[in-house]
Amino acid sequence: MKPVVIISCWIALVSAGAFLRFDQLAKRPFHADEATGAKITALRIESGDYHFDPVHYHGPILSGLAIPLCKLRGEPTWREMTKLTPRLLTATAGALLILIPLLWRRRFGDGPMLLAAALLATSPLLVYYSRMYIHESLLVLFAMLAFISITRAARWGIPGLLIGLMFATKESFAISIIAWAAAALAIAFENRKHLDRDWWLTSWREYRLPAAVSALTAALTSGFFYTDAFRHPMGAIDAVRTFFVYQTVGGHDKPADYYINLLMVPSKSGGVWWFGTPVALLALLGFASTFRRDAEGRATIRFLAYAAAGHFLIYSIIRYKTPWLMCLPWAHVCLLAGFAVAGFPHYPHWLKTTLLAVVGTCLITQFNQARATSGRFASDERNPFAYVPTRADLETLEPWLQQLKSIAAEGSLEPVAVIGTDYWPLPWYLRSFGKIGYWTSPPDGLTSLQLVFAMPEMEDAVASRLHATHTPLPRGLRAGVAMTLFVRNDLWKRWTTHSK
């Protein structure tokens, strides 16, 4: 291909991927995990301090990178923060991921890397979670950069820097290290006849210093974030403790074939077919290309294939499963799938035609699925990637409460009470209130409050207290989870009179 064609293709791919990630980025309701992350970010900005919690939360780099972005956009507090600003960080990371194959372009050629970039750009899974303020898109970006740097025999601690950033993003980086190590052992086993004593000695002399520098760089990089720029040394210890004390939330145990069904077995819901089967087929062809005698970079491609398989195997064995955990393994698969066209000029005509048909089908269906995930199915249970989505009607709560406030006799609705547990992302939608309390059970004096939110497990207990003084209004919270808003009768009567 001519340079102008190549450049045009890359520009088109990046533009398409950016469009899928940034278009109407603030429209979808905030997920519970997004709201929690935004609260952590706001607390760090307002306090100017940070202490890592090894029991409940992931690494500090997500909020750490979002802080300057929030300040730059004039949103330094919880009340002033918008959905768009923190999501800009993860959407940017998702867009940068599309450029990863460029690092292998000179080695493997334009065709395979353009296809890999196209698959990364249009993947509905990667697009959907790039549009969400959670750790995954940063982890994928750092991990894929680290993977490429390892295969390029990088010096001066670059792999260590990137692995350190992975650690500072999420403790699950350890799964990638295990999968990569297992893949390296598999490659060594395949080539055991050629790895004599002299090879091992030469490798030891050549790589011992870079490996040591990378290990030190990884420790310093991750330590910098966990200790809040080395201000709290205990953060480094907690970073290690999190592997032993981290507590997962219940209700996420799933069978071993969950990820296979999610990504590779076609299913239909909401009038849309959801499937990534063509990508998996292309990845298998990419692995098969290593059996050609003239295959370029056979060991590297097989390393990628074994790493992808290792990720899937480990995550399938672990009972705790969520769709976003597949973002990193699927990025491996997309990169591997690009190699399906590595030997395209030498393929027979029938195989070229078949391959082009599969690639075309793959890109078209992926793009349509990606648009559906960020459009009408953005917060819909019929979207297989929308995991415990926030109810769309929760978006109307905040403006309605402002209208209610305008007619309140006291000129205020505060204080507000939330009774029960597992109420996120409700605090995000109540952040305009200055006086709000959260209780696990109904406190004294509940009848005097104008607004009381009851979570499902506390609905009966709250209703028994407020049956004579408040009007219950059912509201949606998350998929499968409702809540009840109790409005004091005098305020409700004033609203019904006002709204007529």
C-alpha positions as CSV (number, residue, x, y, z in Angstrom):
1,M,0.0,0.0,0.0
2,K,1.1,3.5,-0.7
3,P,2.0,5.7,2.3
4,V,-0.9,8.0,1.7
5,V,-3.3,5.1,1.8
6,I,-1.8,3.7,5.0
7,I,-2.0,7.1,6.7
8,S,-5.6,7.5,5.6
9,C,-6.5,4.1,6.9
10,W,-5.0,4.8,10.3
11,I,-6.7,8.2,10.5
12,A,-10.0,6.6,9.6
13,L,-9.7,3.9,12.2
14,V,-8.7,6.3,15.0
15,S,-11.5,8.6,14.0
16,A,-14.1,5.8,14.0
17,G,-12.8,4.5,17.3
18,A,-12.8,7.9,18.9
19,F,-16.3,8.6,17.6
20,L,-17.6,5.4,19.2
21,R,-16.0,6.3,22.5
22,F,-16.7,10.0,22.8
23,D,-20.1,10.4,21.1
24,Q,-22.7,11.4,23.7
25,L,-20.3,10.3,26.4
26,A,-22.3,11.9,29.3
27,K,-25.7,10.6,28.3
28,R,-25.8,7.2,30.0
29,P,-26.7,7.1,33.7
30,F,-23.8,6.8,36.1
31,H,-23.1,3.2,37.1
32,A,-22.7,2.4,40.8
33,D,-18.9,1.7,40.3
34,E,-18.6,5.0,38.5
35,A,-20.3,6.9,41.3
36,T,-18.0,5.3,43.8
37,G,-14.9,6.2,41.8
38,A,-16.1,9.7,41.4
39,K,-16.6,10.1,45.1
40,I,-13.1,8.8,45.8
41,T,-11.8,11.3,43.3
42,A,-13.7,14.2,44.8
43,L,-12.5,13.3,48.3
44,R,-8.9,13.3,47.1
45,I,-9.3,16.7,45.5
46,E,-11.1,18.2,48.5
47,S,-8.8,16.8,51.2
48,G,-5.5,16.9,49.3
49,D,-4.7,13.6,50.8
50,Y,-5.1,9.9,50.0
51,H,-4.8,6.6,51.9
52,F,-5.3,3.4,49.9
53,D,-8.0,1.0,51.2
54,P,-6.7,-2.6,50.5
55,V,-10.0,-4.2,51.5
56,H,-12.6,-2.6,49.2
57,Y,-11.1,-0.5,46.4
58,H,-8.7,-0.9,43.4
59,G,-5.5,1.0,42.7
60,P,-5.1,4.7,43.0
61,I,-4.1,5.7,39.5
62,L,-7.7,6.1,38.2
63,S,-8.6,8.8,40.6
64,G,-5.0,10.2,40.6
65,L,-5.1,10.8,36.8
66,A,-8.7,12.2,37.0
67,I,-7.8,14.8,39.6
68,P,-5.9,17.2,37.2
69,L,-8.6,16.7,34.6
70,C,-11.4,17.7,37.0
71,K,-9.4,20.7,38.1
72,L,-8.7,21.7,34.5
73,R,-12.4,21.6,33.7
74,G,-13.4,23.6,36.9
75,E,-15.0,20.7,38.7
76,P,-12.9,20.4,42.0
77,T,-15.8,19.3,44.3
78,W,-18.3,16.5,44.5
79,R,-21.2,18.8,43.8
80,E,-19.6,20.4,40.8
81,M,-18.3,17.2,39.1
82,T,-20.2,16.1,36.0
83,K,-20.4,12.6,34.4
84,L,-18.5,13.8,31.3
85,T,-15.2,14.8,33.0
86,P,-14.1,11.5,34.6
87,R,-15.3,9.6,31.6
88,L,-13.1,11.6,29.4
89,L,-10.1,10.0,31.0
90,T,-11.1,6.4,30.3
91,A,-12.5,7.2,26.8
92,T,-9.1,8.7,26.0
93,A,-7.3,5.6,27.2
94,G,-9.7,3.5,25.0
95,A,-8.9,5.7,22.0
96,L,-5.1,5.4,22.6
97,L,-5.5,1.6,22.7
98,I,-6.3,1.7,18.9
99,L,-2.7,3.0,18.3
100,I,-1.0,0.0,20.0
101,P,-0.6,-2.1,16.8
102,L,1.4,0.8,15.3
103,L,4.3,-0.3,17.6
104,W,4.4,-3.6,15.7
105,R,3.8,-2.1,12.2
106,R,7.4,-2.2,11.0
107,R,7.9,-5.7,12.2
108,F,4.7,-7.3,11.0
109,G,3.4,-5.1,8.3
110,D,0.5,-2.8,7.6
111,G,-2.2,-5.4,6.9
112,P,-2.2,-7.3,10.1
113,M,-1.7,-4.3,12.3
114,L,-4.5,-2.3,10.5
115,L,-6.9,-5.2,11.0
116,A,-5.9,-5.5,14.7
117,A,-6.4,-1.8,15.2
118,A,-9.8,-2.0,13.4
119,L,-10.9,-4.8,15.8
120,L,-9.8,-2.9,18.8
121,A,-11.5,0.3,17.6
122,T,-14.9,-1.3,17.0
123,S,-15.0,-4.0,19.7
124,P,-18.4,-3.5,21.5
125,L,-16.9,-4.8,24.8
126,L,-13.9,-2.4,24.7
127,V,-16.0,0.5,23.4
128,Y,-18.6,0.1,26.2
129,Y,-16.1,0.0,29.1
130,S,-14.0,2.8,27.6
131,R,-17.1,4.9,28.1
132,M,-17.3,4.1,31.8
133,Y,-15.3,5.6,34.6
134,I,-13.8,2.4,35.9
135,H,-10.2,1.0,35.9
136,E,-10.4,-1.4,33.0
137,S,-9.6,0.8,30.0
138,L,-6.5,2.2,31.8
139,L,-5.4,-1.4,32.7
140,V,-5.9,-2.6,29.1
141,L,-3.8,0.4,27.8
142,F,-0.9,-0.1,30.2
143,A,-1.0,-3.9,29.8
144,M,-0.9,-3.9,26.1
145,L,1.9,-1.4,26.1
146,A,3.8,-3.6,28.6
147,F,3.2,-6.7,26.4
148,I,4.6,-4.9,23.3
149,S,7.6,-3.6,25.2
150,I,8.4,-7.0,26.5
151,T,8.4,-8.5,23.0
152,R,10.6,-5.6,21.7
153,A,13.4,-6.4,24.2
154,A,13.0,-2.9,25.6
155,R,15.8,-1.5,27.9
156,W,16.0,1.0,30.7
157,G,13.1,-0.2,32.7
158,I,10.3,0.6,30.2
159,P,8.5,-2.7,30.8
160,G,8.9,-2.2,34.5
161,L,7.4,1.3,34.3
162,L,4.3,0.0,32.5
163,I,3.9,-3.0,34.8
164,G,4.1,-0.6,37.7
165,L,1.3,1.4,36.2
166,M,-0.7,-1.8,35.8
167,F,-0.2,-2.6,39.5
168,A,-1.2,1.0,40.4
169,T,-4.4,0.6,38.4
170,K,-5.7,-2.7,39.7
171,E,-4.5,-5.7,41.7
172,S,-5.7,-8.1,38.9
173,F,-2.6,-7.1,37.0
174,A,-1.1,-10.2,38.7
175,I,-3.3,-12.4,36.5
176,S,-1.6,-10.9,33.5
177,I,1.8,-11.5,34.9
178,I,1.0,-15.2,35.5
179,A,-0.6,-15.6,32.1
180,W,2.5,-14.0,30.4
181,A,4.9,-16.1,32.4
182,A,3.0,-19.3,31.5
183,A,3.0,-18.2,27.9
184,A,6.8,-17.6,28.0
185,L,7.3,-21.1,29.5
186,A,5.2,-22.6,26.7
187,I,7.4,-20.9,24.1
188,A,10.5,-22.1,25.9
189,F,9.2,-25.6,25.9
190,E,8.4,-25.5,22.2
191,N,11.9,-24.4,21.5
192,R,13.7,-26.5,24.1
193,K,15.9,-28.2,21.5
194,H,17.4,-24.9,20.5
195,L,17.9,-23.6,24.0
196,D,21.2,-25.0,25.1
197,R,23.5,-24.0,28.0
198,D,25.2,-21.3,26.0
199,W,21.9,-19.7,25.1
200,W,20.9,-19.5,28.7
201,L,24.2,-18.0,29.7
202,T,24.1,-15.4,26.9
203,S,20.5,-14.5,27.8
204,W,21.4,-14.2,31.5
205,R,24.3,-11.8,30.7
206,E,22.2,-9.7,28.3
207,Y,18.9,-9.4,30.3
208,R,19.9,-9.5,33.9
209,L,20.5,-5.8,34.2
210,P,17.4,-4.7,32.2
211,A,15.3,-7.1,34.3
212,A,16.7,-5.7,37.5
213,V,16.1,-2.2,36.4
214,S,12.5,-3.0,35.3
215,A,11.8,-4.7,38.6
216,L,13.0,-1.7,40.5
217,T,11.1,0.7,38.2
218,A,7.9,-1.3,38.7
219,A,8.2,-1.1,42.5
220,L,9.0,2.6,42.5
221,T,6.2,3.4,40.0
222,S,3.5,1.5,41.8
223,G,4.8,2.6,45.2
224,F,4.6,6.3,44.1
225,F,0.9,6.0,43.5
226,Y,0.0,3.8,46.5
227,T,1.9,6.0,48.9
228,D,0.5,9.2,47.5
229,A,3.9,10.4,46.2
230,F,5.7,8.6,49.1
231,R,3.9,10.7,51.7
232,H,2.3,7.6,53.3
233,P,4.7,4.6,53.2
234,M,2.1,2.3,54.7
235,G,0.4,2.4,51.3
236,A,3.2,0.3,49.8
237,I,2.5,-2.4,52.4
238,D,-1.3,-2.2,51.8
239,A,-0.7,-2.6,48.1
240,V,0.7,-6.1,48.9
241,R,-1.9,-6.8,51.6
242,T,-4.7,-6.3,49.1
243,F,-4.0,-9.7,47.6
244,F,-4.8,-11.3,50.9
245,V,-7.5,-9.1,52.4
246,Y,-9.5,-7.7,49.4
247,Q,-13.2,-8.4,49.8
248,T,-15.3,-9.0,46.7
249,V,-19.0,-8.2,46.6
250,G,-21.4,-11.2,46.7
251,G,-23.7,-12.1,43.8
252,H,-21.1,-12.3,41.0
253,D,-20.3,-16.0,41.0
254,K,-20.8,-17.5,37.6
255,P,-20.0,-20.8,35.8
256,A,-16.8,-21.5,34.0
257,D,-18.3,-21.0,30.5
258,Y,-19.7,-17.5,31.3
259,Y,-17.1,-15.6,29.2
260,I,-17.3,-18.0,26.3
261,N,-21.1,-17.5,26.2
262,L,-20.7,-13.7,26.6
263,L,-18.2,-13.2,23.8
264,M,-18.3,-16.1,21.4
265,V,-21.8,-17.7,21.4
266,P,-24.3,-15.6,19.4
267,S,-27.4,-14.4,21.3
268,K,-30.3,-12.2,20.4
269,S,-31.9,-9.6,22.7
270,G,-33.7,-6.4,22.0
271,G,-33.7,-7.2,18.3
272,V,-29.9,-7.2,18.2
273,W,-27.6,-10.1,17.6
274,W,-24.7,-10.0,20.1
275,F,-21.6,-12.0,19.2
276,G,-17.8,-11.8,18.8
277,T,-17.5,-15.1,17.0
278,P,-15.8,-13.7,13.9
279,V,-13.1,-12.2,16.0
280,A,-12.4,-15.5,17.7
281,L,-12.3,-17.2,14.3
282,L,-9.8,-14.6,13.0
283,A,-7.7,-15.1,16.2
284,L,-7.6,-18.9,15.5
285,L,-6.4,-18.1,11.9
286,G,-3.8,-15.8,13.3
287,F,-2.5,-18.6,15.5
288,A,-2.6,-21.0,12.5
289,S,-0.5,-18.5,10.5
290,T,2.5,-19.4,12.7
291,F,2.6,-22.9,11.1
292,R,3.7,-21.4,7.8
293,R,7.3,-22.0,7.1
294,D,7.9,-18.3,6.2
295,A,5.9,-17.0,9.2
296,E,7.5,-13.8,10.5
297,G,7.8,-13.6,14.3
298,R,6.4,-17.0,15.0
299,A,7.4,-17.1,18.6
300,T,6.0,-13.7,19.3
301,I,2.6,-14.5,17.8
302,R,2.4,-17.8,19.7
303,F,3.4,-15.9,22.9
304,L,0.4,-13.6,22.3
305,A,-1.9,-16.6,21.6
306,Y,-0.8,-18.5,24.7
307,A,-1.1,-15.3,26.8
308,A,-4.7,-14.8,25.5
309,A,-5.6,-18.4,26.3
310,G,-4.0,-18.1,29.7
311,H,-6.0,-15.0,30.6
312,F,-9.2,-16.8,29.6
313,L,-8.4,-19.9,31.5
314,I,-7.6,-18.1,34.7
315,Y,-10.6,-15.8,34.6
316,S,-12.8,-18.8,33.8
317,I,-11.6,-20.7,36.8
318,I,-12.2,-17.8,39.2
319,R,-15.8,-17.9,40.2
320,Y,-16.1,-14.1,40.6
321,K,-17.0,-12.8,37.1
322,T,-18.0,-9.5,35.5
323,P,-18.0,-8.6,31.8
324,W,-15.3,-5.9,32.2
325,L,-12.8,-8.4,33.4
326,M,-12.7,-9.7,29.8
327,C,-11.5,-6.3,28.4
328,L,-7.8,-7.2,28.7
329,P,-8.0,-10.8,27.5
330,W,-10.2,-9.7,24.6
331,A,-7.6,-7.0,23.6
332,H,-5.1,-9.9,23.3
333,V,-7.6,-11.7,21.1
334,C,-8.1,-8.6,18.8
335,L,-4.4,-8.2,18.4
336,L,-3.9,-11.8,17.6
337,A,-6.8,-11.7,15.1
338,G,-4.9,-9.2,13.0
339,F,-2.4,-11.9,12.1
340,A,-5.2,-13.7,10.2
341,V,-4.1,-11.7,7.2
342,A,-0.4,-12.0,7.7
343,G,0.0,-14.4,4.7
344,F,-2.8,-12.9,2.7
345,P,-0.8,-12.5,-0.6
346,H,0.1,-16.2,-0.6
347,Y,-3.4,-17.5,0.2
348,P,-5.5,-19.3,-2.5
349,H,-8.3,-17.3,-4.1
350,W,-11.1,-19.1,-2.2
351,L,-9.4,-18.4,1.1
352,K,-8.8,-14.8,0.3
353,T,-12.5,-14.4,-0.6
354,T,-13.6,-16.2,2.6
355,L,-11.3,-14.2,4.8
356,L,-12.4,-10.9,3.3
357,A,-16.0,-11.9,3.9
358,V,-15.3,-12.8,7.6
359,V,-13.3,-9.5,8.2
360,G,-16.1,-7.4,6.5
361,T,-18.8,-9.2,8.5
362,C,-16.8,-8.8,11.7
363,L,-16.1,-5.1,11.4
364,I,-19.7,-4.2,10.3
365,T,-21.3,-6.2,13.1
366,Q,-18.9,-5.0,15.7
367,F,-19.5,-1.4,14.8
368,N,-23.3,-1.9,14.9
369,Q,-23.1,-3.6,18.3
370,A,-20.8,-0.9,19.6
371,R,-23.3,1.8,18.6
372,A,-26.1,-0.2,20.2
373,T,-24.2,-0.5,23.5
374,S,-23.6,3.2,23.7
375,G,-27.0,4.2,22.3
376,R,-30.5,2.8,23.2
377,F,-29.0,-0.1,25.1
378,A,-26.5,1.9,27.1
379,S,-28.2,1.2,30.4
380,D,-30.4,-1.7,29.4
381,E,-30.3,-5.3,30.7
382,R,-30.8,-6.5,27.1
383,N,-27.2,-5.3,26.5
384,P,-25.0,-8.2,27.6
385,F,-22.2,-5.8,28.6
386,A,-24.4,-3.6,30.7
387,Y,-23.8,-5.3,34.0
388,V,-26.3,-4.3,36.7
389,P,-27.0,-1.1,34.9
390,T,-28.5,2.0,36.6
391,R,-32.2,2.6,35.8
392,A,-32.6,5.3,33.2
393,D,-35.4,7.0,35.3
394,L,-32.9,7.8,38.0
395,E,-31.6,10.5,35.7
396,T,-34.9,12.4,36.3
397,L,-34.6,12.3,40.1
398,E,-32.2,15.2,40.6
399,P,-34.2,17.7,38.4
400,W,-37.4,16.6,40.0
401,L,-36.0,17.1,43.5
402,Q,-35.0,20.7,42.5
403,Q,-38.6,21.4,41.5
404,L,-39.8,19.9,44.7
405,K,-37.4,22.1,46.6
406,S,-38.8,25.2,45.0
407,I,-42.2,24.7,46.5
408,A,-41.1,23.3,49.9
409,A,-42.5,25.4,52.8
410,E,-39.1,25.6,54.5
411,G,-37.4,26.5,51.2
412,S,-35.3,23.4,51.7
413,L,-35.7,19.6,51.6
414,E,-32.8,18.9,54.0
415,P,-31.9,16.9,55.9
416,V,-32.5,13.9,53.7
417,A,-32.2,10.2,54.9
418,V,-31.2,7.1,53.0
419,I,-32.0,3.9,54.9
420,G,-30.4,0.6,54.1
421,T,-27.2,-0.6,52.3
422,D,-26.0,-1.0,48.7
423,Y,-27.5,2.3,47.7
424,W,-24.9,3.3,45.0
425,P,-25.2,5.2,42.6
426,L,-27.9,7.1,44.5
427,P,-25.4,9.4,46.4
428,W,-24.3,10.8,43.0
429,Y,-27.8,11.9,42.2
430,L,-28.2,13.4,45.7
431,R,-24.8,15.2,45.8
432,S,-26.5,18.7,45.6
433,F,-27.8,18.2,49.2
434,G,-25.5,19.4,52.0
435,K,-27.3,17.6,54.8
436,I,-27.9,13.9,54.0
437,G,-27.5,10.9,56.3
438,Y,-27.0,7.2,55.6
439,W,-28.3,4.7,58.1
440,T,-28.4,0.9,58.0
441,S,-31.7,0.9,60.0
442,P,-34.3,3.6,60.6
443,P,-33.1,6.2,63.2
444,D,-35.2,8.2,65.6
445,G,-37.0,11.3,64.4
446,L,-37.6,9.9,60.9
447,T,-41.2,11.2,60.7
448,S,-40.0,14.8,60.7
449,L,-37.9,14.4,57.6
450,Q,-39.4,15.5,54.3
451,L,-37.6,12.9,52.1
452,V,-36.6,9.4,53.1
453,F,-35.1,6.9,50.7
454,A,-35.5,3.2,51.7
455,M,-33.5,0.4,50.1
456,P,-35.4,-2.9,49.5
457,E,-34.3,-4.6,52.7
458,M,-35.5,-1.7,54.8
459,E,-38.7,-0.8,52.9
460,D,-41.0,-2.6,55.3
461,A,-39.3,-1.2,58.4
462,V,-39.4,2.4,57.1
463,A,-43.0,2.0,55.8
464,S,-44.2,0.9,59.3
465,R,-42.7,4.1,60.8
466,L,-43.9,6.5,58.1
467,H,-47.3,5.0,57.0
468,A,-49.2,7.9,58.6
469,T,-46.9,10.8,57.7
470,H,-45.4,10.1,54.3
471,T,-46.5,9.0,50.8
472,P,-44.4,6.1,49.3
473,L,-43.2,6.6,45.7
474,P,-41.5,3.6,44.1
475,R,-38.4,4.5,42.1
476,G,-35.9,2.6,40.1
477,L,-32.2,2.3,41.2
478,R,-30.4,-0.5,39.4
479,A,-31.4,-3.4,37.3
480,G,-33.3,-5.8,39.6
481,V,-33.1,-3.3,42.5
482,A,-35.8,-0.9,43.3
483,M,-36.1,1.7,46.1
484,T,-38.9,3.6,47.7
485,L,-38.9,7.4,48.2
486,F,-41.1,8.5,51.1
487,V,-42.3,12.1,50.7
488,R,-43.9,13.8,53.7
489,N,-47.6,14.3,53.2
490,D,-47.7,18.1,53.4
491,L,-44.9,18.4,50.8
492,W,-46.6,15.8,48.6
493,K,-49.9,17.6,48.8
494,R,-48.3,20.9,47.9
495,W,-46.6,19.2,44.9
496,T,-49.8,17.6,43.6
497,T,-51.6,21.0,43.9
498,H,-48.7,22.8,42.2
499,S,-48.4,20.3,39.3
500,K,-52.1,20.4,38.4
